């Protein structure tokens, strides 16, 4: 039996994620914030290490050196895996910590409910387990940090969420051109502008298998960012890399951040009022 949407293994891993988060919070609940921060930081660095250690295991080992691209920042969760631990090295909260909460929770939950790399895979194969470990930690660590008061999302950093999301997308875009340049991705540079080619994070437009998304994105994307003015894409649907996401990022991501963060804003405000009373 393989992992499939809605089957027992699918819900097993969702259940494991919920139990893991609960245990993480319970274990650290009465600890000092400095201790909780250290534990969460260690988890993030272990996640970071797994991103590269996986090259020693099948199926990556069998496809080396082409498989090296899988240990780069080739999608949103990969960028998060690589950068999260270094952001957490800064103990004083800044806008990056607010974004870690947002992109970690959204990316981790999205991967749990639509586990792209695990679908059709044996439930206990190395890469299936690795996929779930990575994405569960991306979700659980920032969520635990918020619950424990290590880093709580703030309304004052609302503006940073779409901007940092666009930075994440820019990193992915540059990484794709680099991989193509060094030969770790086969094809021509023009191929990267094809939304159906290595475009898991929608960096280069709306993927063909998400045709329904045109209805909610295209009205927000200026025509000149959806026009192949230089005729470099062979007549295929074209979106200007990253820049096509600017308006949608502000329109859609800010409400999601408000939804995910508001319980902590309310709790923080209530705590301050009690202390002031």
N, C-alpha and C positions, 0 to 999 in steps of 0.2 A: 504494500500500500504506500502511495506517495502523498506528499503534502499537496492538498488541493483546497481551493476556497470553500470553506464551509464544512470540511470533513473533521474527523476527530483530532488529527494531528494539528490542523490549523488552530482549533480552539485550545488544544493542549499548550501550544506555545504562547497564546494570548494569556492563558491562565498562569503559566510560569512567570510571565512578565509582571502580572498583577501581584503574585505572591512575592516575587523578588523585590519589587518596589516597597511592599508593605514591610517585609523583613528588614530592608535597608533602613527605612525610617524608624522602625521599632528599636533596632539595635543602637542607632545613633541618637535616639530621642532625648535622653538625659545626659548625653555627652556634651562637653564644651564645644562651642562652634569651631574652635581651632582644630579639635580632634575630628569633628565631622568633615571639615574642609579637607584635612589631610587624607582621610579615607576616600572621599570622593575623587580627590586628585589622583590617588594611586589607581583607582578603578579606571579613570580616563587614560592614564598612561599605559595600563595593561591593554586597554582597547586600542590605543595607538600602536602598541607593539604587535598586536594580533594582525593589524592591517598589513604588516610587512612579513611577519613570521609565516603567514599563510602560504608564501611562496615555496616553503619547504614541503608542502603537502599536495596531494592529488586534489583537484585537477590542475592546479597551478604549476606544479613541478613538471608535469607532462607537456606543458605548453611554454616552457621557459625558452628564450627570454621574452617572447611576445607577452607572456602573462604579467610582466613587470608593470604594464599599463594599469593593471587592476590594483596595484599598490600606490597609484598616484591619486591626485585629487580629481577623479573623472566624473563625480556626481556630487550632489549636495551633501549626502551623508558621508561621503569620503572626505570632503573638505572639512566637515564638522569633526570627524574622527581624528584628523590630523591636527586641527587647530584648537579644539576644546581644551586639552590639557595645558597648553601654553597660556591660554586665556585665564585658566584657573590658577596659574602661578601668581597672578596679580590678586592679592588678598583684598585690596580696596576695590569695591564695586565700581565698574564703569559701564558704558553703553554696550560693550561687547558681552558682558554677563547677561544683560537683559535679552540680547539677541540669542545667546546660547540657550536660554530658557525657551524662547519661542521656536527656534529652528530645531532644537533637540526634541522637544515634545511633539511638534508637528511632524518632523521627519521620522522620528521613532514610531509614533502611532500609525503613520501612513504605511510604514514598512510592515508593521504587525498585521494591519487589516488588509493590506495588499502586498504580500511578500513576494515581489517579482522574482527574486533570485532563488527562492525556495520552492516556488510552484513547480510541480512535476518532479521534484527531487525526493530521494529517500529521506525519511524524517530524521534519521540519526547519522547521516553521512557527515563527514567533516565540514563540508562547505555549508550545509544546511545549519548545523549547530553554530558555525562561525557567523553566519548571516544573522541569526537570532541574537547571539551574544552581543554582537556589535550594535545592533539597532535597539535592543532592550536597554543597553547601557546609555545610548544616546538620549533615550527618553527618561530613564529612571534617575540618572545622576542630576540633571537640572531640576527635575520635579522634586526629588528628595532635598536638594539644596534650597528650593523655595519653601517647602513644608517646614524644614528645620531652621529656616531663617538665616542660612549661610549667605545666599544671594536671592533676594526677592525681586520679581519683576516690578518695575516702577512706571507709573503713568508719565512721568517727566521725560522718559526716554522713548516715548511713542514714535517720535520722528526718526529714530535710528533704525527701526526694524526694516522698512523697505530699502533704505540706503545700504545697510549691511547685507541684506539679501542680494542686492544687485552686485555688491562686492564679491559675494560667494559665487555668483553666476559668472562674473568677470574672471575669477580665478579658474573656473572650469573651462571657459572659452580659451584662455591663454594656454591652459594645459593641453587642450585638444590640438591646438596648432603646434605645440611643442612635440607632442607624441607623433603627429603626422610628419613633422620635420625630421625627427630622428629615426623614423621607420618603424615605430612600434604600432602604428596604425596604417593599414594598407589603403591606398587610394590617393586622390588628388586633393589639394586644399579646397577646391570648389565643392568637393563631396561633403565637407563639413557644413556647408550652407543648406544641405538637404535635411529637412526636419526629420526624415525617417532614418538618418544615418547617425548612429552614436549620439543620441540626443535624449538621454533618459531624464535630464533635468530641464528640458524645454529651453535650453540656452539658445538654440538656433530656430526656435519656432514651435508650432503645435504639431506634435507627432501625428502621423496618419491614423494610428489606432485610437486617437483621442479626437476624432473629427467633431464630436459634439461640442468640444471646447471652443470652437470657432465662434459660437453664438454668444459666449460670455466674455471672450477676449477681444475679438476683432473690432467691436464697436469702440473699444478703448485705445486701439492702436492706430496712430496717424497713418494715413495712406502711404506717405513717403517711406515709412518704416516697413511697409509690406509690399514694396515695389522694387523689383530687380532692375533698377535704373541702368546698371552697367552690364546687364546681360551676362552675368557670370554664373548663373545657376541653371542654365540649360532649359529655361522655361518652367522649372518646377516651382511649387509654392515657395515664396521667399519671405523671410522675416530677418530684419537686421539684427545680428547677434546681440543679445543682452538688452540693447536699447529698446527693443520692442516690448520689453517687460516693465519699463519705467512706470507708465501710468497704471497698468494692472497691479503692480506691486503696491503702490500707494492706496489704490481703491480697495483691494481685497485683503491685503495682509494686515493693515491697521485694525479693521474690525475683528479679525481672528485673534490678534494679539490682545485686544481689549477683552474678548470673550474668555481667553485662557488665563488672563492675568487679573481680571477684576476680583475674584475671590481673595487674592492676596492684598489688593489695594484696600478692599473693604475691611479685611482683618487688621491691616496696619493702621488704618484710620480709626477703627474702633479701639484698638489698643492705646493709641495716643490720647484719645478722648478720656479713657478710663484713668490714665496716668495724670492727666491734667485736672481731673475732677477732684 
